[in-house]
Amino acid sequence: MSSEYLVTLNIPPSLEEMLVDQLLVMETEHGFSSFEVYAHHHDNKGLSLAEQVTGRQRRTRFQMYIPEQELPNLLAQLRRDFKGSGIQYWVMPVIDSGVI
């Protein structure tokens, strides 16, 4: 049994279409999800005046299940193609998944 991971990416909305295109090319067995979120952070770097006032920044979140063996390739490709773009990511092991 191979291990799977849940990869979460918070990206600037301006990168959404580029990332969708890239993930569709790399699509894994499970596909991916995307939705709008608001990031809250103490660092005001890069925030518009309105974002500084409201204390939140609009982001697009992508989530996908990735088999352990595909994870290094995904992260390497994102680092190469989106270097310096401000994408925040985290990876968590998946304990269980399925369809009910």
N, C-alpha and C positions, 0 to 999 in steps of 0.2 A: 504494500500500500504506500503510495507516494504522499508526501505532505503537500498541503495547499496553504496559500497565504492570501489574506485580504489586503490588497494594496489600495490606499486612499491617496488621492492627489487633490490638493486645493490649488486652483490655478487662476490667474487673472482672466476675466471674461474675454479679453481680446484674443486669447490663445485657444478659445474653445473649439472653433472649427478646425484649426490645425491639429489639435490633439485628437479630436474625433477621427479625422482622416488617418492619422498615424495609428491609432488603436484599432480601427477597422482593418487595416492592413495586417496588424499583429494579432488580431482577434484570437482569443483563447476559446476553449470549449464552452465556457460559461458566458461569454460576452462581457459587457460592462454596463454600468448605470451612471447617469450624470444628473445633477440637480443643483439649483442655486442655493448657496449658503452665505452667511455673513461671518467674516472673521473678526475677532476682537483681539487686539494685541496692544501692549503698552508702547510699542515702537511706532511712532507716527511717520516714519520715513515712507515717502511715496504716497501718502494719503492726500486726497483733495481736501479743501477747506470744509466741505460738507461732511466728508467722512470723519474728519477730526472732530467736528461738532457732535455728530451722532455717535462716535466711538465705535464704528463698524465699517468694514470694507466688504463690498460684494465680491464673491468668488464663485467659481463653478467647481463643484466637487465631482470627481470621478471615483468609482469604486469597482474593483474587479477581483475575481479569484484567479490566482496564478499558481500553477504547479511549481514546486520548489526549483526544478531544473530550469524553468523559464524566467525566474525572478532576476538573476544577474543580467541577462540579456535585456530585459525590459528597462531596468535601472540604468544600464550603460547607454542604451539608445536614448533615453530621456535626457541623461546628462549631456550627451553629445549634441542632440538636436535642439535642446531648450536651455543651454548653458546661460546662466545669468538672468533667466526670465522670472525668477521669484516663485517657482513652483515649490510648494511645501508638500512633503509626502511622509507617510508612515506605513509600516508593514506589520501585520499582526497574524499570528498563526490561526488557522481555522480549525476549531475543535470538532465541529460537526456542520454539515450542510445537507440540503436535500430539497425536495418538493413535497408539500403536503396537500 
